[in-house]
């Protein structure tokens, strides 16, 4: 028995084991939307893997970053000038960038990693429901801002430093903050790498994607670009595709971003599968006031797509929905067992791990609906009403 070594191309994440597919969907006709959707979902799943696995899968590898609470490094070499970051800090933010061609690329794809099932820091970020309010912009999820490196709860001034256009004056006390560490963040590193790639590939546009926590970071990235008035970069934005993304802000944020993501055509698409719990968090109620925005592409358990503003049962925990949710979980288990026979062994047969999660879904339907298999199948097999 050979035990895979962490960091090698044979070491696959838990998410990767749930769904082993890595190849892009083969379409007989060139369907642009399907190709973009499929690239986005496969990239969002691939973001869970280590650099060696990513290199082995993608055509043209650009950069792979592994950071924590805003600190970021190339591969696993973690230094800041002459300072070595304390080894006790845990990795929590991960993102990779790829081009469709080594030269004269037309598409740059940025993919943020979602919540790792056994990563306590990721879960801590997810359950941090506190706000950070930006005047004339709105309220944003503080945990997700922190994951992008745009602030530190230990010093709230760091959020203000990163989320403003003008330099803070010394009278505000910002001069006491270590500026060197503030500049080395996930957001800043990705932004500067994107800028250099767009200069190299003049005709390229970029897509941002991610699922779960990664989806939240994927939409926050262009939000902060707008806040920083990065107009040239935003002109190159082709689309934002998020999968099972939690809510990131309030209604004011939605109105602030409408002009940048909805005109002249929609650029922001949230893909939600059936009874997935995560897109229904944090709550949209009188206490939390979180709101979704963008185009919701909702798929039911028969992979029928509906375009809407908000997914049904928006806060999930509804007594009237208990029986339908559990009945649907039974159907998903039966469907999972039969997919290989009905749609092809090579592309759709579910492994034992995926089936086990569906069995667990009989008790926790919102959790099993969160699996990547549901989203890949929805994109590839989905039909519009």
N, C-alpha and C positions, 0 to 999 in steps of 0.2 A: 504494500500500500504506500503510495507516494502522497505525502501531505503537501499541498501547494504552499509556496512561500509568499507571504504578504509582499505586495509590490511587484510581483512578476506577472507575466501575461497569462499564467494559468490560475491566478488567484481571482476568483469571480465573487462579486458582492452578493449579498442576500437577494437584492432586487434582480440581479442578473440570473440567479438560480431560479427565481420565480418564473421568469420568461427568458428562455435562452436565445431567442431570435436576435440576430444582429444585422442581417441583410436588409437592404431597402426593398420595398414592395415592387414587384415586377408588374408593370401595367402594359397592356397590349396597345393602348392609345396614350398619347401624351396628355394627361390630365393635370394641369398645372397645380390646382388647389390640392389634389390628392398627393402629388409629389411633395409639395411644401409641408402639408400636414404630416406625411409619413416621415420626412426628414426630421421634423421637429420632435415627434414623439420618440423616434429612435435615438435622437441625440440626447433628449432629456433622460432617457433610460441609461444611455451610455455614460452619462456624467457621474453615475455612482461608482464607476470603475476606476482603477488606478491608471497612471500614465501609460504603463506598458500595454495594458489592455486597449486603451484608447488608440494608441499608436498602431496597434495591430489591426484595428478595425477601420479607421478612417483613411480616405485616399491621401489627404494632404494634411499633415499635422502641423499646427501653427504654434500653439503654446498650451501648457497645462499648468494650472496654478493650484496650490494647496495652502490655504491660509487659516487664520483663526481670529475671530472677533475683529476683523479688519486688517490684521497683519497677514501679509501674503508673501509667498516665495515661489520661485520657479522650481519645479519638481519638489525635492525634499531638502534642498539646501537653504537653510533658514538663517539669513544674516541681515543686519541693517547697518551698513557701513562698518564700523569697527565694533559694533555691539552685537552679541549673540543673544537671540531671544531665549528666554527661560524655557528649558525643555519641558517643564511641567505643563505648559499651555497645551490644550488639546486642539487638534485640527477641527474646524467646523464649517468653513466656507470653501467650496471647491467649484471651479469653473474651467471649461475648456473652449477653445476657439478653433474652427476649421474653415478652410476655403474649399470651394468646389473644384478649383484648378490651381496648380502651382503658379501658373502665369496667367495674367489677364483674367483673373477670377471675376465672376459676375455675382457670386453669393458668398457672404461671410456669415457663419452661424456661430452664435454665442450660446452656450448651454450651461446653466447653473444646476448644481446637484441639489437634490431634495433631501428630505429627512432620512438619515440612515436609521434603520430599525433599532440598532443597539448603540446609538450615539446619544449620550445624556445631554451633551451641549445642544444638539439639534432639537431635542424635545424641550429643553429649557427655553430655546428661542421661540418655539411654536406656542408655548403656553404663556408667554409674556404678552399679555393683552394691553399693556399700557400704551398711551399715546405720546407722540411728540407733535406739537402744533406749530405750523409755519404760517405766519400771517399772510393772507391773500392766497394761500395754497390749500390749506386744510390740515387735517390731523392724519398722521401716519403711524403705523404699527412700530413701536420702538424696538421690539425684538428683531424685526426684519431689517430695520435700519442699522442696528448693531451688527447683524450678520454680514452686511455689505461693507462694514468698516466705517460707517458714517457717524459714529459716536460711541461713547462709552458711558454706561449708567453711573460709573463711579465719578465722572466729571461731566455734568450735563452740558457744560460750555462746549464740549467737543462736538456735540450735535449742531450747535449754532455755527461753529467754525466750518463744518463741512457742508452745511445746507444753506449757505448764503453766497452771494456773488462777490460782494466787496470784502476786503480784508478787515478783520476786526481791529479796532484801535487798541493801543496798549491800555487805555483806561478801563477797558472791559476785562482786563486780567488775563487775556489769552496768551500774553507773553510768558506766562508761567507754565504753559503747556509745552511738552516736548514736540515741536513742530515736525521734527524728522520722522517720528513715529506716526504722526497724523497723516502724512502724505503717502505712506506706504500702506494703502488700503486696497481691498478687493475692487471697489468701484474705480478708484483712480488708475490702478494698473490695467484693468480691462478697458477703460476709456482711452488711455494713451496707446495701448496696443491696437485698439480699433482705429484710432486716428491714423496711426502709421500704416495699417493695412489698407485703409481707404485711400491714402496718398499713393501707395504702391499700385493698387488696383483701381484705377480711375473710374471704371464703369461698374464697380461692385456696389451692391446694396447689402444691408445686413438684417438678419433675423435674430431675435432673442427668444429663447425658450427655456423651459424648465418645468418640473412637475412637483407638486406638493410645496414644500419650502422653496424649492428651486423656482417654481412658478411665481411665488411672491417676489423673489429677488429679480426674476426676469422682467416683471412689470415695474418694479421700483427703479431699475436701471434707467429706462427712458424717462421716468418721472423726474429723476434727479438731473438728467441731461437737460430737461426743459427748465427746471429750477435754475440751473447754471447757465441758461441761455446758450446752449450749444446748438445753435440753429443749423450750422453746416452738417453736423452729425445727424441731427434729426431729419434733415432732408434726405438722408441716405437710408433711413429706416424703412424697410419693406413691410415687416409685420412683427407682431409679438404673439407667440402661441404659448399658452400655458395650459397645463393639464393638472386637474385636481388641485387647483390653486386656492389657498385660503384668502379671506378678505384682507386688504392691506390699508384701507383708509375710510374716510367718511364721505358724505354726500358732497361736501365742498370740494374735496379732491377730485371727485368725478367731474364736476362742472369745470374745474381748472384744466383738466386734461382733455376734455371733449374736443376742443379746437385743434389739438395736436394729434389725436389718435382717431378721430371720427371723420375728418374732412381732408381732402374731398371724398375719400372712400375710407371705410373702416380698416384699421390696421391692427386692432387688438382683439384677439379671439381667445375666449376661455372655454376649454373643452371639459365638460362635466359628464361623468358616467352615472346614470341611474341614482342609486342610493348612497353614493360615496359620501362619507361623513365630512371629510376635510374641507371641501368647498363651501360647506355650510357653517364654517367657523372662521373667526370669532363671530358671535351672534349678531344678527341684525335685529336688535330690539331696543327698547327705551333705555336699557342700562349701558350697553356697549356701543350702539350706534354705528357699527361697521356696515359698509355698503360695498357691493360689487359694482363694477362698471365694465364697459366693453360689450362685445357681442358674445352671448353665451350659446355655445354649440352643445346642446343637451342630447345625450343618447340614452334611450331606454334599454332594457335588457334584451330587446330584439334588435338592437343596433339601428333603430330608427332615429334619424337626426331631426331636431327641431331647433330653430333659431329663436331665441327669446332674450329678454333682459335679465331674468333671474330664473334659476333652476327651481322646480317645484319643491314644496316642503323645505323652505329656505333655512329653517333652523333645526331640521332633522328630528329633534325629540318631540314628536307629536303622538299622543296616545292613539289617535285615529289611524296612524300609519303603521302601527306595530305589526298587525296581522299581514298587511300587504308586503311589508319589508321582509318578514320571515318567509312568507310564501314565495317571494321573488328569490330569496337565497336558496330555497329548495330547487327552483327552476334553474338557477345558475350552476348549481352542482350537477344536475342532470345534463345540462348543456355542455359543461366542461368535460364530462366523461364521454360525450358523444361527438365533440368537435372534430376529433381526428377522423372519424368515419364520415361525417357530413361535409367537411370542408377540406380534408386532405391531411394525411399523417405528417407530412414534412413541415408544413407551415402552421398548423393549428392544433395538433395534438398537445394536450396539457400534461405536464409531468406530475410526478407524485407530490412534489412540494406545493405546486399550485392547487392540486386537488385537496391536499390537507388544509390549506388556507380556506378553501371553499367550504369544507366541512366545519371549520371553526366559524365560518360566516353564518351557519345555521343559528348560532347563538349571538353573533355580533355582525349582522349584515352590513352595517356601514363600514366596517373594517375590511371585510373581504372584497367589497366593491372598489376599494382603493387600489387593488392590485394592478400592475402595469398591463397585464394580459387583457383586461377589459378595455383599456384605452387603445392599445394597438389594434385589437379586433374591431373596435368602434370606427377607427379611422379607415381601416382597410375594407371592412364589410358594410359600413354604414350607408344607409339610404335616406334621402330626404323625404319628408312627408309631402 
